[in-house]
């Protein structure tokens, strides 16, 4: 992710600001943003695609935008507080970068997006739409955060990952590879979502759970604790995948309708020690525990049929 490289470069950038070269000046065109007076900038030396005399966006002071590289603030975008835009980064439209946030490399922040707190947007990453990146979050590499998405805390989005719609990524969560988090999905805690995984709808992945490969978590499903879901596995409905669950392909997860224990779904999956675990309503246990509790319900006459389905699905009927 280039984190350590960027920290070194941060110090180099601070030192370079002392050099006399200048590419822009502050004009008398002022606005106020959250009580802070900002000045529109004007290019005084052509560079990149910016021509001499061209007006840019607004900054609080010259330190907000590097005088070096092709970095620029366009349109009505605002950069203020201790925020920095440097190297070849671009901030456009009505975007805001404030507090102690950094946008650098060839990163872009545009639309109505906001980057604040101690957040960093680096490399070729893009933050746009009405997205918000804040806290100590990092968006790096070729990652994209857009729509109404929110990335905060110590979360990191990198690789070619996408977080969009109204998705939330926070805590110490990581989303990377070609993973996509969309709709109203939530990734938090120490969760990891990577490879080509998709988390959508109102699904949640949290704690120390990992979802990777071509796995897909949808609907209101939740994956948590130390559970792993990978391969071409699909988890959906109101499924609760937890503990030491380890679903490595589509055949290691199964659910069916049955009004047991006040719930309309029985969820069956493989664990890391190659045992079968069953969840239904507030119940979570192995086949023997499931058999015992079902015997005490009105479904006891259907017990053998249910067990036969589960055993066949997981290859235990031989």
C-alpha positions in Angstrom: 0.0 0.0 0.0 3.0 2.3 0.1 2.2 3.4 3.7 5.7 3.6 4.9 6.9 5.1 1.6 4.3 7.8 1.9 5.3 8.7 5.4 8.9 9.2 4.2 7.6 11.3 1.3 5.6 13.4 3.7 8.8 14.7 5.3 10.4 15.3 1.9 7.3 17.3 0.9 7.5 19.4 4.0 11.1 20.2 3.3 10.4 21.1 -0.4 7.9 23.7 0.6 10.8 26.0 1.7 12.1 26.3 -1.9 11.3 29.5 -3.7 9.5 28.1 -6.8 5.8 29.0 -7.0 3.1 27.9 -9.4 0.1 29.7 -7.8 -0.9 32.7 -5.6 -3.9 33.5 -3.5 -6.4 36.0 -5.0 -8.8 38.4 -3.3 -11.7 36.2 -4.1 -12.8 34.8 -0.7 -15.4 32.6 0.8 -16.1 31.2 4.2 -16.3 27.5 4.9 -17.4 26.4 8.4 -16.1 29.8 9.7 -12.8 29.5 7.9 -11.8 32.1 5.3 -10.6 30.6 2.1 -9.0 32.2 -1.0 -9.4 31.3 -4.6 -6.1 30.3 -6.2 -4.6 31.5 -9.5 -2.0 29.8 -11.6 1.1 32.0 -12.3 3.2 29.4 -14.1 1.8 26.9 -16.6 2.2 23.2 -15.6 0.6 20.0 -16.5 -2.9 20.8 -17.9 -3.2 24.0 -15.9 -2.5 27.2 -17.9 -1.0 30.5 -16.5 -3.8 32.8 -15.4 -6.2 30.0 -14.8 -8.3 30.2 -11.6 -8.6 27.2 -9.3 -10.5 26.3 -6.2 -10.1 27.6 -2.7 -7.5 27.1 0.0 -7.0 28.6 3.4 -3.3 29.2 2.9 -0.5 28.3 0.5 0.6 25.3 2.5 -2.7 23.5 1.6 -1.5 22.9 -1.9 2.0 22.0 -3.0 3.9 24.5 -5.2 5.5 21.5 -6.8 4.3 18.7 -9.1 1.0 18.9 -11.0 -1.3 18.9 -7.9 -4.2 21.3 -8.3 -7.5 22.4 -6.7 -10.2 23.0 -9.3 -13.6 24.5 -9.6 -15.2 25.2 -6.2 -13.3 22.6 -4.3 -11.9 23.6 -0.9 -8.8 22.6 1.0 -8.3 24.0 4.5 -7.1 23.5 8.1 -3.9 21.5 8.0 -4.9 19.4 4.9 -2.4 18.9 2.1 -2.8 18.2 -1.6 0.5 17.5 -3.3 2.4 15.7 -6.1 0.0 15.1 -8.9 -3.2 14.9 -6.9 -6.4 16.6 -8.0 -9.3 17.9 -6.0 -12.3 19.1 -8.1 -15.9 20.1 -8.3 -17.3 20.8 -4.8 -15.1 18.4 -2.9 -13.5 19.2 0.4 -10.2 18.2 2.0 -9.8 19.4 5.6 -8.5 18.8 9.1 -5.2 16.9 8.8 -6.1 14.9 5.7 -3.7 14.3 2.8 -4.4 13.7 -0.9 -1.2 12.8 -2.9 0.4 10.9 -5.7 -2.1 10.8 -8.6 -5.2 10.5 -6.4 -8.5 12.3 -7.2 -11.2 13.6 -4.9 -14.2 15.1 -6.7 -17.9 15.5 -6.8 -19.2 16.4 -3.4 -16.8 14.0 -1.7 -15.1 14.9 1.6 -11.8 13.7 3.0 -11.1 14.8 6.6 -9.7 13.9 9.9 -6.3 12.2 9.5 -7.4 10.3 6.4 -5.0 9.7 3.4 -6.0 9.2 -0.2 -2.9 8.2 -2.2 -1.6 6.5 -5.4 -4.3 6.4 -8.1 -7.2 6.1 -5.7 -10.5 8.0 -6.3 -13.0 9.3 -3.8 -16.1 10.9 -5.4 -19.8 11.3 -5.4 -21.0 12.1 -1.9 -18.5 9.7 -0.3 -16.8 10.5 3.0 -13.3 9.3 4.1 -12.3 10.3 7.6 -10.7 9.3 10.9 -7.4 7.5 10.2 -8.7 5.8 7.1 -6.6 5.1 4.0 -7.7 4.7 0.4 -4.8 3.7 -1.7 -3.6 2.0 -4.9 -6.4 2.0 -7.5 -9.3 1.8 -5.0 -12.5 3.7 -5.4 -14.9 5.0 -2.8 -18.0 6.7 -4.1 -21.8 7.2 -3.9 -22.7 7.8 -0.3 -20.1 5.4 1.0 -18.4 6.1 4.3 -14.9 4.8 5.2 -13.6 5.8 8.7 -11.8 4.7 11.8 -8.5 2.9 10.9 -10.1 1.2 7.9 -8.1 0.6 4.7 -9.4 0.3 1.1 -6.7 -0.7 -1.4 -5.9 -2.7 -4.4 -8.7 -2.3 -7.0 -11.4 -2.5 -4.4 -14.6 -0.6 -4.6 -16.8 0.7 -1.8 -20.0 2.5 -3.0 -23.7 3.2 -2.6 -24.3 3.6 1.2 -21.8 1.0 2.3 -19.8 1.4 5.5 -16.2 0.3 6.1 -14.8 1.2 9.5 -12.9 0.0 12.6 -9.7 -1.8 11.5 -11.4 -3.5 8.6 -9.5 -4.0 5.2 -11.1 -4.2 1.8 -8.7 -5.0 -1.0 -8.0 -6.9 -4.2 -11.0 -6.6 -6.5 -13.5 -6.8 -3.7 -16.7 -4.8 -3.9 -18.8 -3.5 -0.9 -22.1 -2.0 -2.0 -25.7 -1.1 -1.1 -25.9 -0.8 2.7 -23.4 -3.5 3.5 -21.1 -3.0 6.5 -17.5 -4.2 7.0 -16.0 -3.4 10.5 -14.0 -4.7 13.4 -10.9 -6.5 12.1 -12.7 -8.0 9.2 -10.9 -8.7 5.8 -12.6 -8.7 2.5 -10.4 -9.4 -0.5 -9.9 -11.1 -3.9 -13.1 -11.0 -5.9 -15.5 -11.1 -2.9 -18.8 -9.2 -3.0 -20.6 -7.9 0.0 -24.0 -6.3 -0.8 -27.5 -5.5 0.3 -27.5 -5.2 4.1 -24.9 -7.9 4.7 -22.3 -7.5 7.5 -18.8 -8.9 7.9 -17.1 -8.1 11.2 -15.0 -9.2 14.1 -12.0 -11.2 12.7 -14.0 -12.7 9.8 -12.5 -13.1 6.3 -14.4 -13.2 3.0 -12.4 -13.8 -0.1 -12.1 -15.8 -3.4 -15.3 -15.3 -5.4 -17.5 -15.5 -2.3 -20.7 -13.4 -2.2 -22.5 -12.3 1.0 -25.9 -10.8 0.4 -29.4 -10.0 1.9 -29.1 -9.6 5.7 -26.5 -12.3 6.2 -23.8 -11.8 8.8 -20.3 -13.3 8.9 -18.4 -12.7 12.1 -16.1 -14.1 14.9 -13.3 -16.0 13.1 -15.4 -17.3 10.3 -14.0 -17.8 6.8 -16.1 -17.7 3.6 -14.2 -18.2 0.3 -14.2 -20.0 -3.0 -17.5 -19.7 -4.9 -19.6 -19.8 -1.7 -22.8 -17.8 -1.5 -24.3 -16.8 1.9 -27.6 -15.0 1.9 -30.9 -14.6 3.6 -30.7 -14.1 7.4 -27.7 -16.5 7.7 -25.4 -16.1 10.7 -22.0 -17.6 10.0 -19.7 -17.4 13.0 -17.3 -19.2 15.3 -14.9 -21.4 13.4 -17.0 -21.6 10.3 -15.0 -22.3 7.1 -17.1 -22.3 4.0 -14.7 -22.9 1.0 -17.2 -23.5 -1.8 -20.8 -23.4 -2.7 -21.4 -27.0 -1.4 -20.3 -26.2 2.1 -23.2 -23.9 2.9 -26.9 -24.9 2.7 -30.1 -23.4 4.0 -33.7 -24.4 3.8 -37.1 -23.1 5.0 -38.4 -24.5 8.2 -40.2 -22.7 11.1 -38.0 -24.1 13.9 -37.2 -22.1 17.0 -39.1 -19.1 15.7 -37.0 -18.7 12.6 -37.8 -19.5 9.0 -34.3 -20.6 7.9 -32.0 -23.4 8.9 -28.4 -22.6 8.0 -25.8 -25.4 7.7 -22.1 -25.0 7.1 -18.7 -26.5 7.5 -16.2 -25.5 10.2 -12.4 -25.2 10.1 -12.1 -28.6 11.8 -14.3 -30.1 9.1 -17.4 -30.5 11.3 -20.9 -29.4 10.5 -22.5 -26.6 12.3 -26.2 -25.6 12.2 -27.8 -22.3 13.1 -31.5 -21.5 13.4 -32.9 -18.6 15.3 -30.9 -18.5 18.6 -29.6 -22.1 18.1 -26.0 -22.8 17.1 -24.6 -26.3 17.4 -23.7 -29.6 15.7 -26.0 -32.2 14.2 -26.4 -34.1 17.5 -27.4 -30.9 19.4 -29.8 -30.0 16.6 -31.4 -33.4 16.7 -31.9 -33.2 20.4 -33.6 -29.8 20.3 -35.8 -30.5 17.3 -37.1 -33.6 19.1 -38.7 -31.2 21.6 -40.6 -29.3 18.9 -43.6 -30.0 16.7 -41.2 -30.8 13.9 -39.9 -34.0 15.5 -41.7 -36.1 12.9 -39.8 -34.4 10.2 -36.5 -34.8 11.9 -35.2 -37.7 9.9 -36.1 -36.0 6.6 -34.2 -32.9 7.7 -31.1 -34.8 8.8 -31.2 -36.8 5.5 -31.1 -33.6 3.5 -28.2 -32.2 5.6 -26.2 -35.4 5.4 -26.7 -35.8 1.7 -25.7 -32.2 1.0 -22.5 -32.6 3.0 -21.6 -36.1 1.8 -22.3 -37.8 5.1 -24.9 -40.2 3.8 -22.4 -42.8 2.7 
